[in-house]
Amino acid sequence: MANIPKEPTISELNRKLKRLEFLVIALVASDGIGSSGDTDELLYLFGRYFRERKEFRDEKEFYRFFEHFLYESRERGSGLREFVHNLEKRMGETQSEARNYYERSEEKIHSLANSIDTIESKQNITNKELHNYLIYQYLGEDLSSIKLDRFIPVRVYLSDENETDIRKVSDAIDKLLAAFGFEFSDDFPAEKGSWWKKWFAKSREVATQPEVADRLEKIERALDLKGLHKPQAEVDKAQAEAIAALTAATKDIPNVAIQAGSILLVKTTDGNQSPCLQVRTLSTKELIYLENNQHLLCKPATVMESLSKGTNHPEVSAAIGSSTEAVTDYREMQRKRTLDDPSQGL
């Protein structure tokens, strides 16, 4: 049978634990302060301890080992002090990193909470606006003649993606919209490569569709006059400054396409570095065609021609025409139903 080792007794475990304690003390003492006399004094005190304690009277071999270990450790240094110093330094750095991480996390949580509040606020406003549209649509009303929050798409293509130019153009468009009674309502992520950005803007006050069209016509007229370097007597100061800011922001960008509702501004630069600016109001057919082919804005040099060809193509023109007629027919049908039977509108 195999010899099974006996389990150590409590006294043996205590003796081993004491030995371990002495060795740790020797390591600490090896990095102690003072002259080498400190080691002799420690050894004397431990010698007395070994002699006076009954359980250590037979520990002569360990005492000799301890004496040698103590002197050797003091001679060479155990590196314990340096280890402790490095450990404390590392712990301090870790605590500092943890504190910074906690502070950053707090800031992020605070920012996230603010973002959630903003989203909830916008959602409530959007729900209210949508419900207004749905109510009037259900009643079969002509939405174009009712004062409602009006939305227009805003899309921008820049052939360069210089951050400074992008910021200037974005600020200029914001200023332009504000000058003519609009503001950004929704912001979509930009696409890199060149720079392609989408927003939705809405009227600052409720308005009818003709009132919105009138504002957009004023933008077109102001841009036309600026491009032709003609006086702008009918444009107020804020509007003139907004037009000037947009012109300055796009000055160093070779190719630009900006759509704001039914207004399309296109700037191109030829091989001789001569810029050409075009501004026009898009027809209903062109708006529908552009809505379904937004990528055309990414080619400022050909977007005007593409719109003309696309809307004049028989098949495309028929499809767009049928879409427009379908909307008109639906509105007329709703109006007749309400007149014939008022309960249908409730």
N, C-alpha and C positions, 0 to 999 in steps of 0.2 A: 504493500500500500504506500501511496505517496505520502511524504511527510507534510502535514498541514501546519503552517506556521501558527504559533500561538498569538492570540490577540494581546497587545501590550496592556499592561496594567495602568491604572490611573496615575500611580506614582511615576512610572516610566514615561508616560506622556507629559507629566508635569516637568520631569527632568529635561526632556527634549525641548519643551517649550522654553524653559529657562536658558538652555544653551543657545537657542535661537535669539532670545532677548539679549544675551551677552554679545553675540556676534553683531547684532544691529547696533548696540552701544559702541562696539569697537569701530564700526563704520562711521558713526557720528563723530566719535572722538578723533578719528583720523583726519577730519576736516575741522578740528576744534581750533580754538583761539589761544594764543599764548606760546610759551617756549616749550621745548621738548620735555621740560620737567613735569608738565601736565600729564604726559603719558605715564611717567614713572609713578606719579601720585595715583592715577587711576588704577594702575596695575597693583599698587600696594593695597588700595582699598578693596579691590576685587579679591586679592589674595586673602585678606582677612575674612572676607565674606565666605570664600570657599572653605576656609578652615573652621569657621564658627558654625556654618550650617551643616547639620548632620548629614543631610541628603547629598552634600557635595564633597564630603571628606574623602571619598574614593574616586573623585574626578580629577586625579593627578594628570592623567594623559590629556584630558580636555583642557585643563588649566595651562599646561605647557603649550598646547596648540593655540589657546586663546592669547597667551603672552606673545607668541610669535606672530599671530595674526594682527594683534594690536600694533606692534612695532612696525611690521611690514606695511600695514595700511597707512600708518602715520608717515612712514618714509616715502611712500609712493603717492599717497593721497587716493582716496576712494572715488573722488569725483562726485560724491553725494551732494556736496554743497552746490556745485555747478549744475547738477541735475535738478535739484530743488529750485535753484534760481531760474533755470530755463523753463521748468514746469510752471512756476508762478508767472513768468512772462507770457507763456503760451496761454495760460488760463486767463490772464488779463486781456490778451488779444481776443480770445474766444468770447469773453464777456462783452467786450466792446463790439465785436461783430454781431453778437446776439442782440445787443441793445440797438444797434443801427438797423438790423433786420426787423426788429420789433417796431421801431419808429417808422420805417418805410412801409411795413405792413399796415400800420395804423393809418398812414396817409392814404394808401391804396384803398383801404376799407372805407375811409371817409369820402374819398373821391368816388368810389363805386356807389356809396349810398346817395351822394348828390346826383350821380348819373341816373340812378333808378328813380329818384324823385322827379328829375327833369323829364325822363321818359314817361312816367305816369301822368305828369302834367300835360305833356304833348298828346298823350293818348286820349285824355279826357277832352281836350280841345278838338282833336280829330274826330272823336265820336260825336261830339255836338255838331260839327260841320257836316259830317256824313248824314246824320239824322235829319238835318235841315234839307239836304238835297233829296233824301228818300221821301220825305213827307210831301214836298212839292211835286216830285215825280209821280208819286202815288195819286196825287190829286189831278194829274194830267195837265199841270200848268206848263206854260212855256218858260223854261228855266232861264232863257237868255234875257228875259225882261224883268226878272225878279232880282232884287238886291241880295246877293249871297257872297260868301267868301269865295274869291276867284283864284284859281291856281294856274300857273303857267310853267311849262318846262324850261329849264335853263341848262344849256349844254355848251361846253367849251372845249375846243381842240387847239392845242399849241404845239408847233413843230419842235420846240425846245422844251426841256424840263429843268431849266435853271430855277433853283428854289426862290431866288430873289424875284425873278420875273413872274413866277407862278403866284407868289404872295401879292405882288403889285396888281396883277390882273384880277385875282380873286377879290381884293379890296376894292378895286375900281368898279367891278360888276356889282358888288354889294352897295356901293355908293350910288351907282347909276339907278339901280332898282329902287333904292330909298327915295331918290330925287323924284321919281315918277310914281310913288305911292305903292311900292311893293317891298317885300322883305323875304329873306330865305326862310323856308319852313322845314325842308328836308334836305339832308346832305348825304350824298352817296360817296363811297370810297373812290379815289382817283385811280386811273389805270396808267401805269408807267410805260415807258418806251418812248414816246413823245409825251404828251400829257393830255388825258381825256377825262373830263370831269362832268358830273351831272348834279343838278340840284332841282328842287321844286321851290318856286317862289309863290307867295300868295299876296293878295291885295291887303293893305293895312286896314282898310275899311271895306265893308260890304259894298258891292257894286254890281251893276248889270253887265251883261256881255258887251253891249255897245260902248259902255264907259271904259271897259278894259281895252277894247279895240282902239278907242280914242287915245288912251295913254300910250299904247304901243306905237300908234301912228306918230305921236309926238316924239317918241324916242327915235324913230326912223328919220323924221324930219330934222331933228337936232343933229343926228349923226351925218346926214347928208350935207347939211350946212357946214359942219365942222370939216368934213372931207373936202368940200369945195372952197374952204377958207372964206366963207361969206358971213356977214354980220348975222347975229342970232337974236334979233330984237324980241321975238316971241318966246324966247327961252329964258327962264328966270336964272338967278345967280347960281343956285344950288344945282340946277340941271346942267348949266354951262360948265361948272366946275367938275361935275361927274363925267361929262363927255370928254373934257380935257384930260382928266385922270386916266380914263380908259385909253385914249389916244396915246398918251405918254407911256402907259404900261405896256402897250403892244408895239411900241416904236422899234425896239431892237429884236423883235421876234419875226422871222421871215414869213411864216405862214400861220394864219389864224382863222378859225371859224367859230362864231358865237351865235347861238340861237337863244332868243328870249321870247318865248311864246311864238307869235307869228313873224317876228322880226329876225332876219338873218343877216349877219355882218360877216363878210369874208375879206381877208387881206391876203394877198399873194405877192411874192417877190420874184421877178424874172431874173434871167442870167446876168443882166446888167445891174443887178441890185436895185432896180427901180420898183417901189411898192405900188400896188394897185388896190384901192379900197372900194368895195361894193356893198351897198346896203339896200335891202328891199323887204317888202311885206309879202309873205307867202300866201298863196291862195289856199282855200280849204282843201283842194285836191293835193296841192304840194305838201301841206301840213300832214295829211294822212299818209302820203307816200313817204315822207321823211320820218314819220313816227315808226313806220315799218322797216325803214332802212337807215337807221341812225348812223351806221358806219360811214355813210356818205360824207358826214361832217369831218371825218378824218382825212379827207382829200380836198382841201380848200380849193385847189386849182381846178377841180372838175365838178364840184358839188352843184354849182348853178346849172351847168349843162346837163348833169345827171338828173336833176329835178325836172328840167324842161323835157328831156327825152322820156323819162319815166312816166310822167303824167300825161304825155301826149301819145304814148303807146296805146293802141286800141284796146288790148286786153286789160292792161292796167287801168286805163281810164274808165273802162266799163265797170271794173270791180270797185274802184273808188266811188264812181257815180252811184252804183247800186247801194253801197254802204251809206252814203249821204242821204239817198232817197229813202232808205229803210228807216233811218232815224226820223226823218220828216214825216213819213207815213205813220209811224208809231205815235208820234206826238199828236197828229191830226186825229187818229183813231181814238186816242184817250180823250181828246177834247170833245169829240162827237158823242162818245159814250156818256160823258159827264153831262152834256147838254140834254141828251135824250132821257137819261135816268140819273138824276142828281145823287141817288144813293150809291151809284157806282164810284163816285169820287170820295166817298167817306170810308 
